[in-house]
Amino acid sequence: MARVPEAEVARLKREVSVERLARAQGVKLSRRGQDLVGLCPFHDDKEPSLVVTPEKNLWHCLGACDTGGSVIDWVMKSDGVGFREAVERLQRLAGGGPAD
């Protein structure tokens, strides 16, 4: 299998919104300064611990998960898949298939 080109990874990180992915999974986000906060969907969250930074298109759980990252990391964690499968799912979502 060929490596996923860095340009393709950068494109997905730029074009697919973490905020959109979170909202699509039912996460209710509210504005707190420049960030968005909500209940983390990856663990039993009673107080908002998920922080989404739209400007950087990154997310971080400050609670039990203590993890975060890009849209690729979100798909890997939410769907329980590896890097390549996450990239392929995001490619379908963003339009455009795998680069040859």
Phi, psi and chi 1 to 4 in degrees:
 res  aa     phi    psi   chi1   chi2   chi3   chi4
   1 MET       -  136.4 -106.6 -168.9 -108.9      -
   2 ALA   -76.6  150.4      -      -      -      -
   3 ARG   -67.5  151.6  -73.3  178.9   40.7  107.2
   4 VAL   -76.5  122.9  177.4      -      -      -
   5 PRO   -60.4  140.3  -20.2   30.3      -      -
   6 GLU   -56.6  -34.8  -76.0  -61.1  -42.0      -
   7 ALA   -63.2  -36.3      -      -      -      -
   8 GLU   -70.9  -41.1  179.2   63.6    1.2      -
   9 VAL   -60.9  -45.4  170.7      -      -      -
  10 ALA   -62.9  -40.0      -      -      -      -
  11 ARG   -61.6  -46.1  178.8 -175.2   78.8   86.0
  12 LEU   -63.9  -42.4  -66.8  170.8      -      -
  13 LYS   -64.5  -28.7  -72.0  179.2  177.9 -179.6
  14 ARG   -83.7  -39.0 -175.7  177.9   60.0 -110.0
  15 GLU   -93.8  -22.0  -66.7 -179.2    5.6      -
  16 VAL  -103.6  126.5  179.8      -      -      -
  17 SER   -86.4  127.7  163.6      -      -      -
  18 VAL   -61.9  -40.1  170.4      -      -      -
  19 GLU   -57.2  -45.4  176.9 -176.3   -6.4      -
  20 ARG   -62.0  -43.4  179.5  177.1  158.8 -154.0
  21 LEU   -62.6  -43.6  -68.6  177.9      -      -
  22 ALA   -63.9  -47.5      -      -      -      -
  23 ARG   -63.1  -36.3  -69.6 -173.8 -169.5  -82.1
  24 ALA   -63.8  -25.2      -      -      -      -
  25 GLN   -93.3   10.5  -70.8 -175.1   -9.2      -
  26 GLY    87.2    9.6      -      -      -      -
  27 VAL   -76.8  123.6  177.6      -      -      -
  28 LYS   -87.9  119.1  -69.3  179.8  174.0   59.8
  29 LEU  -110.5  139.5  -64.4  169.9      -      -
  30 SER  -126.4  150.3   58.1      -      -      -
  31 ARG   -73.9  134.7  179.2  123.7  -19.1 -114.7
  32 ARG  -138.6   96.4 -170.8  170.5  -64.4  160.7
  33 GLY    67.0 -130.5      -      -      -      -
  34 GLN   -86.0   -9.5  -67.5 -176.9  -26.4      -
  35 ASP  -100.3  169.0  -65.8  -29.0      -      -
  36 LEU  -116.8  140.7  -58.4  167.7      -      -
  37 VAL  -127.4  152.0  -63.5      -      -      -
  38 GLY  -167.3  178.2      -      -      -      -
  39 LEU   -73.7  133.3  -61.3  177.4      -      -
  40 CYS   -71.4  128.2 -178.9      -      -      -
  41 PRO   -79.4   -4.9   31.3  -35.9      -      -
  42 PHE   -94.8   -3.8  -54.9  124.1      -      -
  43 HIS  -156.0  170.2   63.2   89.3      -      -
  44 ASP   -73.9  101.7 -173.4   24.3      -      -
  45 ASP  -108.7  125.2 -151.9   -0.1      -      -
  46 LYS   -98.5  -31.2  -54.1  -98.8 -171.7  -78.6
  47 GLU  -120.4  143.3  -65.2  -69.7  -34.7      -
  48 PRO   -55.3  121.6  -24.3   33.8      -      -
  49 SER  -126.5   -6.2   64.4      -      -      -
  50 LEU   -88.0  127.2  176.6   68.6      -      -
  51 VAL  -119.2  125.4  178.1      -      -      -
  52 VAL  -113.0  130.0  174.6      -      -      -
  53 THR  -110.7   93.9  -54.1      -      -      -
  54 PRO   -57.4  -37.2  -23.4   33.2      -      -
  55 GLU   -59.0  -36.6 -175.7  178.4  -44.6      -
  56 LYS  -101.3   -7.9  -65.2 -179.8  180.0  179.4
  57 ASN    56.4   47.3 -156.9   27.4      -      -
  58 LEU  -127.7  160.8  -64.2  172.7      -      -
  59 TRP  -135.4  156.7   65.3  -81.6      -      -
  60 HIS  -154.6  135.3 -170.9   87.4      -      -
  61 CYS   -97.5  121.8  173.4      -      -      -
  62 LEU   -91.8    3.9  -58.8  171.8      -      -
  63 GLY  -100.6 -137.5      -      -      -      -
  64 ALA   -59.5  -33.7      -      -      -      -
  65 CYS   -69.0  -42.6  -65.4      -      -      -
  66 ASP    45.3   49.6 -168.6   30.9      -      -
  67 THR  -142.9  171.6 -170.8      -      -      -
  68 GLY   176.9 -167.7      -      -      -      -
  69 GLY   147.6 -144.6      -      -      -      -
  70 SER   -95.9 -173.7   70.0      -      -      -
  71 VAL   -62.0  -32.4  -68.7      -      -      -
  72 ILE   -65.2  -44.1  -64.6  170.4      -      -
  73 ASP   -63.2  -38.0  -58.8  -64.4      -      -
  74 TRP   -60.0  -48.8 -179.2  -82.1      -      -
  75 VAL   -65.7  -40.7  171.9      -      -      -
  76 MET   -59.1  -44.9  -70.8  171.3   61.6      -
  77 LYS   -73.8  -45.2 -177.5  135.8 -178.7   96.8
  78 SER   -72.5  -33.7   66.3      -      -      -
  79 ASP  -102.1   -6.6  -64.7   -1.1      -      -
  80 GLY    63.9   41.2      -      -      -      -
  81 VAL  -120.2  168.1  -62.9      -      -      -
  82 GLY   -84.3  179.1      -      -      -      -
  83 PHE   -56.5  -52.6  177.9   81.2      -      -
  84 ARG   -60.3  -45.2  178.3  169.6  -67.9  -78.5
  85 GLU   -64.6  -38.5  178.7   63.8   23.0      -
  86 ALA   -62.4  -43.4      -      -      -      -
  87 VAL   -61.8  -44.6  165.9      -      -      -
  88 GLU   -62.9  -40.0  -70.3  171.4   -0.2      -
  89 ARG   -65.0  -41.1  -70.4  177.2 -174.5 -159.2
  90 LEU   -68.4  -34.4  -71.2  167.6      -      -
  91 GLN   -61.9  -42.3  -73.9  172.5  -35.6      -
  92 ARG   -64.7  -40.1  -71.6 -169.5  -68.4  -87.2
  93 LEU   -66.7  -40.8 -177.0   65.7      -      -
  94 ALA   -83.9   -9.6      -      -      -      -
  95 GLY    83.7  144.8      -      -      -      -
  96 GLY    90.1  135.0      -      -      -      -
  97 GLY   -98.3 -172.8      -      -      -      -
  98 PRO   -59.2  141.8  -17.9   26.6      -      -
  99 ALA   -73.7  140.9      -      -      -      -
 100 ASP   -87.7      -  -66.9  -42.4      -      -
